[in-house]
């Protein structure tokens, strides 16, 4: 027997008993003839005591040992109330080294979270021994279990969909898997189980879910993984947008009430139309903890002769920054220039109500008054204005400016979580080349159906799509799905796909819609994004057991690797130099 109990089970109720324990050596301390050893496992820490001072040289930190011994009370001056076992220690009668560790560790386990990420990922098995990482693993397990319990209780059926499938237009690059049997052909790893979950609805499943692995070859960020990630994938037959929102709000309340260290707003969450979000916050994933709200200023400058504002999309907001040094304004200006803005305009409202700033000489007195009124600026406030010929670029720049100003001025309440829904996304958008393309998922239902597709400007058509957003992160994305074959044909026709190509790329859905498809809607909260919010961390790799690094490398296992010539021949692949 290696152990009779976990270390976290040791307390004063065991005084006088002989027990077996096992774990990793945390510290070895010499107290003049008495050697104290702290051992650790995932459940806790226990202090051991022995008179064998040979252990000072033979026992290294992070070695794995098992011991037999008797539980005794600690001396009063050595009691450690921060540990469950802090009132007792174990006198060793027998000790075995099960696995010896090198003396020099790559980093201190206790401070691994402060270590360079590359080093942590290369030695992830050591990093995982840190208490914070153990808490993360336990949280992942708890959230997965509670998600399954809640959704099963609401009548959902868990179904695992295929991993080897075909490419799907989810907005990122696919990971392709070459077929050995079918020369020159490839499978794709699913970016999401989108088509399969819709086919499950056509198959009468009614309510489906899975904690689904998804694979996307996209550039990693602090809040986005490259390679694989997980989402709580859901789909519901005969469901409205509001019914899907209600399920997600129940799930969020259940999980965050148990596991979040931050207060959060309960459902029903505020619903913000996409266009309103872009004008007010400059992004479709706004952080509502930031008290700054922007306004569109096109009507203020509709007749302007000022070239920087003429015929432009114009965004602005007012804040009180009168106590800020000049460097505050210079840094905001530098940020905007680095992001491609033509410049940043700002003015201050003086004691007499007039505006002071470089642009005042270029705008009329009426424009000055309207600018104050529209932004709600008061005496002492500063008004910031961004303008650009591209509405998309203007909103992006203004959104970045809002975030930076909010950070610098301390206007973001980081002690809480604020959820909201962004709704009414555009169905289509223009690519950089001026081509009409899908804004998001091509399987979503357009507002107005076939009639709108036949009669309206595509860029004016909204989709029944919605995102759950919190603290500046997109937490979930979903939509009411289109189940009408004719609508599907028209949607793809607008972006340049013919019926033959639709049948080739989406044949299963296209055919299934002709055999009685129920109306359905779904959503997919990001599993890791939820964990990030609960823990209040900003690096998504800290909630993943074995993530790739920021350059899409698996430092632990050494991936990606080169394939040998024999394997390449079997897969009918020749590498281009």
N, C-alpha and C positions, 0 to 999 in steps of 0.2 A: 504493500500500500504506500503510495506516494504521499497521500494526505487524507485526513479524516474529515476535513472541512475547508471551506474558503477562508481566507484571512479576515474578511469582513465579518465573519461570524464569531470571532474571538472577543470575549468581554469578561467582566468580573464574575459572571455566573459560572465560569469554567475553572475558577480558582481551585487548585488541588488536583485537577484532572491531568492525565497523560494524554497528549494529543499528537497527531502527525500533521505537519504543515509543509507546503511547498510554494516556491515563488522565486522571484528575481531578487538578487542582492541589490539593495538601494544604497546602503552605506555600511562601512565597517569602521568602528571607533574604538580606540584604545583608551581605557580609563584606569591605567596603572594596575595591571594584573587581571582586570576584568575586560572582556571584549564584548561590545554591544554590536549587534547586527540588525539592521532594519531590512525586512524583506517585504516585497510588494507583489500583489497580483491585481487583477481588475477590480476586486471588491474592497481592497483596503491595504493597510500597512500594519505589521506587527513587529515589536521589538523583541529580539532574542538576546540571551545572555549566556556567556560561556567563559571558562577560565583557561581555555586553550589558546594561548597567544600565538601559536603557529599559524592560526587562521589570518593573522594580520598580513602575512606575506603570501599565503597560498590561495586566498579568496579574493577575487577581483569583483568590482562592481559589475552588475548585469549578468553575472553567472547565475545559473539556475541550480537551486539546492532543495533538498528535502531534509526535514529534521524530525526527530522525536524529542519530546520534552514535557516538562510539567509547568502548568500555568501558575504563576505566583503574583502577588501584589507588587506593584512598583513602590519604591521608596517615595514618600510624600513629595519630596522636592523634584522628582523626575516625572510626575504625572503630567500627561499631555492630553488635555481635554478636547483638542481639535481632532483626535482620533477616537474611533469607537473603542479600540483596544487600549486607549491611553492610560487606563488605570492598572493595566497588567503587563507582564512580560513573560516570556517562556524560557525556562532554564533548559538548555540543550543537553540531552543525554546521548544523542547520536546524530551525526550530520553526514550527508552524502552530497557530493558535487555531481549533479546530473549532467551539466553542460557548462564548461568553463568559457568565460568571455575573455576577449583580448583586454589587456590593461588600458589601452588607449582607445577611447570611444570617439567616433566622428563628431559628436556634439553631446552636450549635457542633456539627458532625457528630461530633466525638470524644466529646462529652458528651451526645449526644442522649437516651440512656437516662435521664438525670436531668432532662430537660426536661418541662414540663407536657404531659400526654398529649394534650390537645386540640390543642396546637400541633404535636406530632409527627404526629398523624393527619391534620391538614390538609395537612401537607407530607410525606406518607409517603415519597415518592420520595427526599427528602433523608435521612429517618430510616433508610431501607434501606441507605444507604451506610455506616452505622456497622458496625464489625467484628462486633459482637454480632449484629446483624440479619442480616449475611451468613452468619454461622455458623448462625443459625436456619434460613435458607432452604436451606442445604446439608444441614442435619440433616433437614429435612422431605423433601427429595429422597432422601436415603440411606435413611431409615426406610421410605418408600413403596416404593423399589426392593427393599429386603431383605425387606419383608413379602410382596411379590409373589413373590419368588424362593423363600422358605420355603414359602408356601402352595401354590404350583405344584408344588414338590417333594413335598408331602404329598398330591397328587392333587386339589387344588381347581381348579375352573374359574372364571375371572373373567368375570362377566356384569354388564353395565350395565343397570340397571332404569330405568323411566321417571321423568322429572322432573314432567311434568304428569300428575296422577292424581286420585284422589278423597280426601276426608277420611278419616282413620283415628284411632281413639281411643288416641293415644299419651300423653295426659296434658297436652298443651300446646295453645295455640291454633294453628290452621292459617293459613298464608298462602294466600289465595284468589286465583285468577286468572280474571277474567271471560271468558266465551266470546263472541267476536264473531258466530260463525255460529249458535250456539244461544242465542237470546235468553233472558235471565234465568237462565242456568245458569253454573256455575263449575267450574273445575278447582281442585285443591289441590296445593301443593308438598308432597312427602312429608316427614313428620316422621321417617320411617325406611322402608326398603324391606320392612317386615315381611311384608305379604301377598304381595308379589312373590317374596320368597325362599322362602316356604312353597309357593307355586305352582311354583317351580322344582323343589322336591323332588318335588311331584306329577308334574312333567314328566320325572322320571328323571335330573336333573342329578347327583345323588348328593352332591357336595360343591361348594358355591358360595362365592365371596367377591367383594367389591369394596370399594375405598376409596370409600365412598358419601357423596355430599353429602346433608345432611339440613337441613330448614328448620323452625324452630320460633319462633313469635311469643311469646316469653316474656321476662320481665324479666332483663336481664343481671346478672351478678355477676363478681367477680374470677376465679372458676373456671368461668364459664359464658358462652358467647357467645349473643347474640341474632342472629336472622337465619339464617345458614347456618354449618354446621360439618361436619366429616367424621368418619366412623367406619369402622373395619375390620370390615365386616359379613360374617358367616359363617353358614352353615347346613350341617348334615350329616345325611344319611339314615342310618337304622339305627344311630344313635349314642346312647349313654347320656350322662348328665350327666358322668360321670367322663372319658369320651373327649373331650368338648368341653373340659373343664378341662385335660386333658393337652395339647391343641393350643395353647391360650392360654398355658400355662406354657412350652411350647417357644418360642413367639413372643416372650414376655417375656424369657426368658433370652438368646435370640439378639440381640434389640435392645438390651437394657440392658447386656449384657456388652460390646458394641461402643461404646455411646454414652453410658452413664450415668457421671457423675463421682462417683456415690455407690455404696457397696456396697449390695447388696440380697439378700434371702433367695431361695434357689432353690426350685423346685417339688419335690414337691407342696406347695402352699400349705395352711396351716391352714384348716379349714372350721369356721365358727362359725354355729350356728343363729340365725335372726333374733331369736327371743325372748331367747336368751342375750346377744346383742349389745346389745339394748335395756336389759336389766337391768345388764350389766357396764359398758357404755360410753355408754348414753343415746342411741345413734344407730345407724343401719344402715350407716354408713360410718366406722367407728372408726379413729382413729390409734393403732396398736398401739405406736408409739414412746413414747407417754405411759404411764408405769408405773402410773398410778392406775387401779385397778379398783373399780367400785362394787358394792354388794350391795343386794338387795331387803330391806327391813326390816319388811314387813307382819307377819311372824310375831312379831317382837319386840314390836310394839305392837298385836297382835290384840285384846287386852282393855283397851286403854288408855282412860282417861277424859279424856285431854288432847285438847281439841277440834281442835287444829291437825293432829293425827295420826289422829283417829278416822275409820274407814271411808275411808281415803285410800290411794292408791298412794304408797309411801314408798321413797326411794332415799338411799343414803349411802355415804361412804367416809372413810377416815382417812389423814391425811398428817402429817408432822412440820413444823409451821409455827411452832414456838415462838420462832424468831429473827426472825419477821416483825413489823413495826410494826403498830399498830392500824389504820393506813390500809389495810393488806392485806385485813383482814377487812371493813372498811367498803366497799371497792371491790367485793368479791365480793357483799356485800349489795346494793349499788346496782345491780349488773348483774342480779341476780335480780329485783329490784323493777322495773327497766326492761323486763324481759322478761315481766312479768305474774305473777310469783310473789307469794304472800301474804307471804313473808318467807324468811329463811335462818336455820336453826337450827344452832348450832355449840357444841361443848363441848370442854374440854381434860381429858386424863387427868393428874391430879396425881401427885406423888411417892408418896402413900399409896394410889394406885390409884383414888381417888374421882374423880368427874366434877365439873367446875366450868363453869357457864354459865347463861344466863338460863332455859333450859328445864328445868333439873334439878329445880326445885321443883314442876314439873308432872308428872313421871314417877316411877314407883316405883323402889325400890332394885333389884328384879329386872330391870326394864327397862333400868336403867343398866348392870348387869352383862351382860345379853344384848346390849346395844348394843356394848359393848367387844368381846365375844367375836365377834359376827357381823362386825364391821368389821376385826377383827384389830388393834385399837388398842393401842399400848404406852404406857408412861409418857412424858409429854411430847408425845404426839401430839394432834392436833386431829381431831374427828369432825364432818363437815358432813352435814346432813340436809335434804332437800327433800321436801315432801309436797304432793299435789294430788288433788282428786277425779277428775281426768281422768288416766288412765294415760299417754296420749299426751303430754300437756303436762308431766307429771312427768318422763318420760324425756327430753324435749327440754331442760327446764331443768337437769336433773342432768347431761346431756351437755355443755351449755354451761359449767356450773360446773366439770366435770372438765377441760375444755380450758383454761379461764382459770386454774385453780389450777395445772395442769401447766405452763403458760407462765410464770406468775409465779414458781414455785418451781424452774424449770429442770429439770423432770422429763421433758421431751421431747427425745429424742436426734435432733437435726436433721442428723446426719452420715450417715444411712442411709435406705434405703427399705424398708418392711415391707409385703409383700403378704399378703392373706388373701382367702378366699371367704366371703361371707355367703350362707347357704343357707336353704331352708325358709321362704320369705316367705309371709305370709298371702295367700290367694286373694282375700279380700274384706275390706273395712273399712267403717266407718260414716262417712258424710259429716257435715258440721257440722249438717245438718238431720236427722240420724238415719236416713238412707236407706242401705241396703246398696248398695255400689258396688265395682267392681274396684279392688283395691289397686294393681295394676300392669297388665300386659298381659293382655287378655281371651283371648288365644290360647294361654295356657299350660295345661299339663296339671295338673289338681288331683290332689293325693295321695289315692288311694282311688277315683278315677274316678267313674263314674256312681253307684255304690253310696253313696259318701260324700256326693255332692250330694243324694241322695234321703233320706238318713237322719240327717245331721249338721247341727248349727248351722253355717251358712255362715261365721260368724266364727271357727270352730275349724278350718276346712279350710286346709291349707297347699298351696302350689303348688310344682311342681318348677322354681322360679326361683332364680337365683343372680346375685350381683354380685361382681365383682372389685374389691377396695378396697385403696388404698394411701395411707398418710399422711393420712387424713382425706378422701380424694377417692374418689368412685365412678369407677373406671377403665373398667369394662365391665359390661354387663348382658345376661343371657341366660336361656334356659329350655328345658326339654323341652316341645315343643308338643303341644297336643291335636289329634288327627286323627280323632276320633270325632264324627260328626254329631250323635248323640243327646246326647253330653256338651256339645257346643257349644250346642245348643238349651237344655239345662238351665242351663248357666252364665249365658246371657243372660236366661233366664226369671227367675232369682234377682234380677237387677238391674232387671227390669221391661221387658225387650224380648220381643216376640212373634216367632213364626217369620216372619211377613210382613216385619217390620222388619229381621230378620237377613238375609233374602234380598235386601232392598233395599240394605242398607248393606255387606254382606259376601258378596254373591251368588257371586262367583268362588270363594272358599274353600269356601263352603257346598256348592256344586255339585261342586267338585273332590274333596271328601272322599267323595263318593259313587261315585267312579270309581277307587278303589284308591290311597289315600294311604299312603306308607311312614311309619313312625314316624321322627320327626326332631327335632333339637335344634339350637340355635344360640346365638350370642353376638355382641356388637358392642363391642369396645374403642373408646373415644374417641381419635381420632388426636391431637387437640391435647392431651388430658389426658396421654397418654403422653409427648409432647414436654415438657410442663411438668415432669413428674417427672424426666425425664432431665437437664434443664437446671437444676432446682432453683429455678424461679421461681414466683411466686404469682399473676401477672397473665396470664391466658390470652391476652389480646390481643397479648402480646409474642411469641407463637409463630404468629401469623397475618399473612400479608403485608399484607392490606388489610381490617382489621376495622372494624366500627362502633364508635362510642364507647359510653359507659355509658348513654346515653339513646337508643340505637338509631338514631343518625344517622350517615350516611356523610359525614364532614366533607370528605373529599377530592373526591368527585364531587358533593356537594350534595344527597344523597338523605335522606329521601324528597322528592319534588317534587309540585307540583300538576299535574294533568292538564288539558289544554285542553278546551274545550267540544266541539270536533269529535271528539276521541278518545273522550270520554265518550259522545257520541251513538252512535258506532260500536259501543261496548261495551254500549249499552242501559242506561247508568247515569245516575242523577240524584242529586246530592249532597243530603243532608238538612242544613239549616242548624242 
